[in-house]
Amino acid sequence: LTDADVDLLLSRVELVRTLEGRNYEVFQFLAFASHRRPRQTIDTLIRRIRAIDEHEGGRGEDRCRPLPYNGHVMELPGVQQSPDHRLLVTLIRDASSGASSGQLFWLPVLFHAADPNLAAGRDVLREWAASGEPEKISAAASLLRGFDHSVVFVEHELVAELLGAASR
């Protein structure tokens, strides 16, 4: 596949109603695309999350799910290995600024898929913790929601920084 072919298929993934359920082929393609076109893959998934507000109120089969609910079946190894990994994680963090509650539900899932070990995310979140801006501090802390509860113990210094910033 050429880069243009990958971009075309990513644009088709953007139109899929839900990524919940039996979408094995879509997840395999996203993993592949994350190697070939990491920035475009993240941009596509962010656009899917931003579009959630347009589909608000759907129930059952009509419900829009921009990512798999728990995110564990979606892996983006190319994003993690990209020389632009920090930039890609920053794009997700920045998308949380001014995001709706529906978007804030899904952005942590994407943040975790893009950086499951917080290799770049740790520093990216610290930037906003140090900003002193309440909205940024809250958004940075909310991105940790995509991780399991052990993140509190594993990343106790980061969590302490976020709590300290929030209390100020």
C-alpha contacts under 8 A as a table, 3 or more apart, distances in Angstrom:
res1	aa1	res2	aa2	distance
1	L	4	A	7.93
1	L	5	D	5.69
1	L	6	V	6.56
2	T	5	D	5.06
2	T	6	V	6.40
3	D	6	V	5.07
3	D	7	D	6.16
3	D	36	R	7.29
3	D	37	R	7.26
4	A	7	D	5.01
4	A	8	L	6.10
5	D	8	L	5.03
5	D	9	L	6.23
6	V	9	L	5.15
6	V	10	L	6.11
6	V	33	A	6.54
6	V	36	R	7.84
6	V	37	R	7.46
7	D	10	L	4.98
7	D	11	S	6.23
7	D	37	R	7.74
7	D	40	Q	7.11
8	L	11	S	5.12
8	L	12	R	6.50
9	L	12	R	4.97
9	L	13	V	6.29
10	L	13	V	4.95
10	L	14	E	6.28
10	L	30	L	7.92
10	L	33	A	7.85
10	L	40	Q	7.76
10	L	41	T	6.89
10	L	44	T	6.65
11	S	14	E	5.06
11	S	15	L	6.94
11	S	44	T	7.13
12	R	15	L	5.32
12	R	16	V	6.87
13	V	16	V	5.27
13	V	26	V	7.39
13	V	44	T	7.98
14	E	44	T	6.11
14	E	45	L	7.21
14	E	47	R	7.43
14	E	48	R	5.84
16	V	19	L	7.15
17	R	62	D	7.96
17	R	63	R	7.86
17	R	64	C	5.55
17	R	65	R	6.82
17	R	66	P	7.41
18	T	21	G	7.99
18	T	63	R	7.49
18	T	64	C	5.29
18	T	65	R	4.43
18	T	66	P	5.76
18	T	67	L	7.09
18	T	68	P	7.87
19	L	22	R	8.00
19	L	23	N	6.33
19	L	65	R	5.87
19	L	66	P	5.95
19	L	67	L	5.12
19	L	68	P	5.21
20	E	23	N	7.08
20	E	65	R	6.31
20	E	67	L	6.65
20	E	68	P	4.53
20	E	69	Y	6.45
21	G	68	P	7.48
23	N	26	V	5.25
23	N	27	F	6.34
24	Y	27	F	5.21
24	Y	28	Q	6.19
25	E	28	Q	5.03
25	E	29	F	6.12
26	V	29	F	5.05
26	V	30	L	6.16
27	F	30	L	5.00
27	F	31	A	6.20
27	F	73	V	7.41
27	F	74	M	5.74
27	F	75	E	7.39
28	Q	31	A	5.16
28	Q	32	F	6.28
29	F	32	F	4.95
29	F	33	A	5.93
30	L	33	A	4.91
30	L	34	S	5.92
30	L	41	T	7.07
30	L	74	M	7.88
30	L	75	E	7.74
30	L	76	L	6.88
31	A	34	S	5.15
31	A	35	H	6.89
31	A	74	M	7.64
31	A	75	E	5.87
31	A	76	L	4.94
31	A	77	P	6.29
31	A	78	G	6.87
32	F	35	H	5.48
32	F	36	R	6.60
32	F	78	G	7.42
33	A	36	R	4.99
33	A	37	R	5.32
33	A	38	P	6.57
33	A	41	T	6.33
33	A	78	G	7.55
34	S	37	R	5.45
34	S	38	P	4.25
34	S	39	R	7.76
34	S	41	T	5.73
34	S	42	I	7.91
34	S	76	L	5.52
34	S	77	P	6.52
34	S	78	G	4.33
34	S	79	V	5.44
35	H	38	P	5.80
35	H	76	L	7.89
35	H	77	P	6.89
35	H	78	G	3.69
35	H	79	V	6.61
35	H	81	Q	7.83
35	H	82	S	7.48
36	R	78	G	7.28
37	R	40	Q	5.36
37	R	41	T	6.06
38	P	41	T	5.08
38	P	42	I	6.31
38	P	78	G	6.16
38	P	79	V	5.22
38	P	82	S	7.06
38	P	88	L	7.88
39	R	42	I	5.27
39	R	43	D	6.10
39	R	79	V	7.79
39	R	88	L	6.50
40	Q	43	D	4.96
40	Q	44	T	6.02
41	T	44	T	5.16
41	T	45	L	6.32
42	I	45	L	5.15
42	I	46	I	6.08
42	I	88	L	6.93
42	I	92	I	7.78
43	D	46	I	5.13
43	D	47	R	6.15
44	T	47	R	5.14
44	T	48	R	6.25
45	L	48	R	4.94
45	L	49	I	6.31
45	L	66	P	7.40
45	L	67	L	7.82
45	L	110	L	7.68
46	I	49	I	5.05
46	I	50	R	6.16
46	I	92	I	7.12
46	I	95	A	7.43
46	I	107	L	7.75
47	R	50	R	4.96
47	R	51	A	6.12
48	R	51	A	5.22
48	R	52	I	6.78
48	R	66	P	5.28
49	I	52	I	5.40
49	I	66	P	5.49
49	I	67	L	7.78
49	I	103	Q	5.71
49	I	106	W	6.46
49	I	107	L	7.12
50	R	53	D	6.73
50	R	99	A	7.98
50	R	103	Q	6.10
51	A	54	E	5.44
51	A	55	H	7.08
52	I	55	H	5.38
52	I	56	E	6.36
52	I	64	C	6.72
52	I	65	R	7.60
52	I	66	P	6.96
52	I	102	G	6.69
52	I	103	Q	6.73
53	D	56	E	5.10
53	D	100	S	7.76
53	D	102	G	6.81
53	D	103	Q	7.65
55	H	58	G	6.24
55	H	63	R	7.42
55	H	64	C	6.21
56	E	63	R	7.92
56	E	64	C	7.76
57	G	63	R	7.43
58	G	61	E	7.95
58	G	62	D	5.02
58	G	63	R	4.25
58	G	64	C	6.73
59	R	62	D	5.28
59	R	63	R	4.71
60	G	63	R	5.47
65	R	68	P	6.75
65	R	69	Y	7.34
66	P	106	W	7.55
67	L	71	G	6.65
67	L	106	W	7.12
67	L	109	V	7.57
67	L	110	L	7.65
68	P	71	G	4.91
68	P	72	H	7.66
68	P	73	V	7.20
68	P	74	M	7.14
69	Y	109	V	7.89
70	N	73	V	7.79
70	N	109	V	6.99
71	G	74	M	5.49
71	G	109	V	5.60
71	G	110	L	7.39
71	G	112	H	7.89
71	G	113	A	6.79
72	H	75	E	7.23
72	H	113	A	7.62
74	M	113	A	6.65
75	E	113	A	5.72
75	E	114	A	7.65
76	L	79	V	5.54
76	L	80	Q	6.80
76	L	113	A	6.06
76	L	114	A	5.86
77	P	80	Q	5.14
77	P	81	Q	6.26
77	P	114	A	7.68
78	G	81	Q	5.06
78	G	82	S	5.82
79	V	82	S	5.12
79	V	84	D	7.85
79	V	85	H	5.83
79	V	88	L	7.25
79	V	114	A	5.97
79	V	115	D	7.96
80	Q	85	H	5.73
80	Q	114	A	6.16
80	Q	115	D	6.15
81	Q	85	H	6.76
82	S	85	H	5.04
83	P	86	R	7.96
84	D	87	L	5.24
84	D	88	L	6.20
85	H	88	L	5.13
85	H	89	V	6.24
85	H	120	A	6.95
86	R	89	V	5.19
86	R	90	T	6.06
86	R	120	A	5.17
86	R	121	G	7.22
86	R	124	V	7.49
87	L	90	T	4.90
87	L	91	L	6.25
88	L	91	L	5.12
88	L	92	I	6.70
88	L	114	A	7.86
89	V	92	I	5.25
89	V	93	R	6.33
89	V	111	F	6.72
89	V	114	A	6.61
89	V	115	D	7.07
89	V	120	A	6.95
89	V	121	G	6.25
89	V	124	V	7.43
90	T	93	R	4.95
90	T	94	D	5.96
90	T	121	G	7.68
90	T	124	V	6.21
91	L	94	D	5.10
91	L	95	A	6.16
92	I	95	A	5.10
92	I	96	S	6.84
92	I	107	L	6.92
92	I	110	L	7.45
92	I	111	F	6.27
93	R	96	S	5.48
93	R	97	S	7.49
93	R	111	F	7.49
93	R	124	V	7.60
93	R	125	L	7.65
93	R	139	A	7.78
93	R	140	A	6.99
93	R	143	L	7.49
94	D	97	S	5.56
95	A	98	G	7.61
95	A	99	A	6.74
95	A	107	L	7.83
96	S	99	A	5.04
96	S	103	Q	7.57
96	S	104	L	6.37
96	S	107	L	6.85
96	S	139	A	6.03
97	S	135	E	7.27
97	S	136	K	6.70
97	S	139	A	6.65
99	A	102	G	7.95
99	A	103	Q	5.71
99	A	104	L	6.08
100	S	103	Q	5.16
100	S	104	L	6.11
101	S	104	L	4.92
101	S	105	F	6.29
102	G	105	F	5.20
102	G	106	W	6.89
103	Q	106	W	5.35
103	Q	107	L	6.09
104	L	107	L	5.38
104	L	108	P	7.08
104	L	142	S	7.63
105	F	108	P	6.69
105	F	109	V	7.75
106	W	109	V	5.32
106	W	110	L	6.65
107	L	110	L	5.13
107	L	111	F	6.05
107	L	143	L	6.81
107	L	146	G	7.97
108	P	111	F	4.82
108	P	112	H	6.10
108	P	142	S	7.01
108	P	143	L	4.37
108	P	144	L	6.36
108	P	145	R	5.81
108	P	146	G	4.31
108	P	147	F	7.74
109	V	112	H	5.30
109	V	113	A	6.33
109	V	145	R	7.84
109	V	146	G	4.68
109	V	147	F	7.83
110	L	113	A	5.00
110	L	114	A	6.09
110	L	146	G	7.71
111	F	114	A	5.21
111	F	115	D	6.11
111	F	116	P	7.69
111	F	143	L	6.67
111	F	146	G	6.98
112	H	115	D	5.15
112	H	116	P	4.69
112	H	117	N	7.95
112	H	118	L	7.89
112	H	144	L	7.91
112	H	146	G	5.56
112	H	147	F	6.22
113	A	116	P	5.71
115	D	118	L	5.20
115	D	119	A	6.47
115	D	120	A	6.97
115	D	121	G	6.47
116	P	119	A	7.82
116	P	147	F	7.66
118	L	121	G	4.51
118	L	122	R	5.21
119	A	122	R	6.33
120	A	123	D	5.85
120	A	124	V	6.38
121	G	124	V	4.84
121	G	125	L	5.89
122	R	125	L	5.41
122	R	126	R	6.24
122	R	158	L	7.02
123	D	126	R	4.92
123	D	127	E	6.31
124	V	127	E	5.37
124	V	128	W	7.11
125	L	128	W	5.42
125	L	129	A	6.30
125	L	140	A	5.34
125	L	141	A	7.66
126	R	129	A	4.82
126	R	130	A	6.08
126	R	158	L	7.11
126	R	161	E	7.55
126	R	162	L	7.62
127	E	130	A	5.32
127	E	131	S	6.34
128	W	131	S	4.92
128	W	132	G	7.48
128	W	133	E	7.59
128	W	136	K	5.46
128	W	137	I	5.62
128	W	140	A	6.36
129	A	132	G	6.54
129	A	133	E	7.93
129	A	136	K	7.09
129	A	137	I	4.94
129	A	140	A	6.98
129	A	161	E	6.80
129	A	162	L	5.51
129	A	165	A	5.78
129	A	166	A	7.92
130	A	137	I	7.99
130	A	165	A	6.92
131	S	136	K	7.32
131	S	137	I	7.49
132	G	136	K	7.88
132	G	137	I	7.13
132	G	165	A	6.63
132	G	168	R	7.82
133	E	136	K	5.44
133	E	137	I	6.18
134	P	137	I	5.13
134	P	138	S	6.06
134	P	166	A	6.84
135	E	138	S	5.21
135	E	139	A	6.05
136	K	139	A	5.01
136	K	140	A	5.99
137	I	140	A	5.16
137	I	141	A	6.22
137	I	162	L	6.70
137	I	165	A	6.89
137	I	166	A	6.38
138	S	141	A	5.20
138	S	142	S	6.12
138	S	166	A	7.27
139	A	142	S	5.06
139	A	143	L	6.44
140	A	143	L	5.41
140	A	144	L	7.34
140	A	162	L	7.86
141	A	144	L	5.65
141	A	145	R	7.63
141	A	159	V	7.82
141	A	162	L	6.39
142	S	145	R	5.47
143	L	146	G	6.20
144	L	147	F	5.63
144	L	151	V	7.63
145	R	148	D	7.40
147	F	150	S	7.83
147	F	151	V	6.37
148	D	151	V	6.12
149	H	152	V	6.13
150	S	153	F	5.37
150	S	154	V	6.12
151	V	154	V	4.95
151	V	155	E	5.40
151	V	156	H	7.42
152	V	155	E	5.58
152	V	156	H	5.32
152	V	159	V	6.34
153	F	156	H	5.00
155	E	158	L	5.41
155	E	159	V	6.22
156	H	159	V	5.02
156	H	160	A	5.95
157	E	160	A	5.03
157	E	161	E	6.19
158	L	161	E	5.06
158	L	162	L	6.25
159	V	162	L	5.10
159	V	163	L	6.12
160	A	163	L	5.08
160	A	164	G	5.97
161	E	164	G	5.06
161	E	165	A	6.03
162	L	165	A	5.09
162	L	166	A	6.06
163	L	166	A	5.02
163	L	167	S	6.14
164	G	167	S	5.17
164	G	168	R	6.39
165	A	168	R	5.25
